[in-house]
Structure formats: structure tokens, C-alpha cells
Amino acid sequence: MSAVPSAPSESSGCPEPGADRYDALDAPALRTLLAQRDQQLAEQGAALQAWTHAVSHDLRAPLRHITSFGPLVHELLQEAPGLDAATRQEALEFLATMDQSARRMGRMLDGLLQLARIARAPFTPQTVDLGALVHEVREALAPRCADRTVQWQADGPWPTVQGDPALLRQLLAELIGNALKFTQARSPAQIRVTAECGADGHCTLCVQDNGAGFDPARAQALFGIFQRLHRESEFDGVGCGLAAVRAIAQRHGGTVSAQAAPGAGCTVSVCWSVAML
């Protein structure tokens, strides 16, 4: 049961329970408080970036040792006397698993660095020809589908939007690259890219495919760091691409969402308000 608020005391200088604690502050005090909060946020952000950078780089040395010395151990196992064939094969399989895991960890560190770069990259919103950007990204990804049949629907019409061109290019590369990856078992693969700006000042960019899809109940987990909805044996990657998409959308003051069904493809939508830039 909710408590009934008591009447305010005339002798007390404190705000009554439940009242906005900032109501009693005048403008200079509020400005001081905001400056303190800005400084705290800046320090926390700098500390987080430094930690991510240090962890990602300092862990490279042991990973390099594992991947460099692995082939040498492989040779020793091949030549080691006294090992029966079954034992030697088992040891080689263990070694292969270690090497695979080390390389995967390296890719995960690459993902952490990518997210750190997105967070600290200069944000320079300007007018962007979205159609030209889509064409540029498609050309860059063309080698990945050279031996495949891909039906593209990306002819526009394309709006001119406000955003950071470098970050939007990376966002498109992640989304279209994701669509190519998850349609690799489809012939033909169907990928549709659209964008529309509404009268309310919001722009919505959608990338749709006819790929593997996923359980829609797990859609929110899709954008977390290192989150995967498919086995790595089916589709490569460590689960950083859509986390990068979310980070870029957030830097534009926007949101990202996904709709899908198992075996029926996926649509990822990014929405941001041009008026906020």
C-alpha cells in the first residue's frame, strides 16, 4: 500500500519527500552541479576508454605467443617418439582447439577496440547523400558475393540526411555485411535497403534479407556485445557487428530494432531524429 505523504513542515528548509530535490537550487547552483556532473562523466568515459584500450592491447602479447608457438608444438608432436597414433591425434586436436580459441579471442578484442573507437570518434554531422553511401558500401562488399546470386533492391528513392558520414558508412557496412552473411545458404539471396524521412524529422533506414532469421523473443539480445543467436559453426563472427550498429545509432541520438522469424529472414531498422543533430 502506498504511503500517504505528510504535509510539508513550515520549519524545515528541506523539500518534502517525493519533491524534486533540485527545486530548491538557484540557477548558479544548478550550473555548478551540471559542470560537476559533466566533469564526472568525462572522467568516467576517459577511464573506460583507457581500460578498454589497455586490456585490448595488453592481451595481444599472450595471444601472439599461443598462435606463434602452436605450430612449433605441432611439429614436436608429429616427431615425438613413443606416442601411439591415437594419443598423437588427440594431442593435435587439443592444440587446434587452443589455436582456434586464441584467434577467436583476438577477434573479440578487435570488436572491443572497434566499439571504443566508435565511442570516442569525432562526431561531425553534415548533409549525407544516403544513396551514394549505399552504393559505395555495396561496391566495397562486392567481392564477398562474387560467386553468389544476390538480388538487390536498393534503388531508392534516397533521402538526403543529416549524420556523420564516416559512422553512417560503417553502420551500413555492418548491416549489409550481416545480410550477406546470413543469406549465404540462400539462392538467390534477397537483400533490400530502404530509407525514408518523415515529416516529423525522423529518418528510418531498413536492411531486410531472406536469410536464416532468428527467434523474435531474443531480438533485444541481438545488439549486445558478443551476443550470438546462431552457432559459430553455422556463421562466423563473434557478435560485435550489431553492437557497433547500436553504438552508432546512439551517437546519432537514435535507436535500432530488429524483426525476424526463424528461417524467414530479418529486418534491421535504424531510426534517428535529424532535428537532434
Summary of the structure (lengths in Angstrom):
residues: 277
radius of gyration: 25.7
end to end distance: 44.4
largest distance: 92.1
contacts: 751
relative contact order: 0.10
helix: 52%
strand: 16%
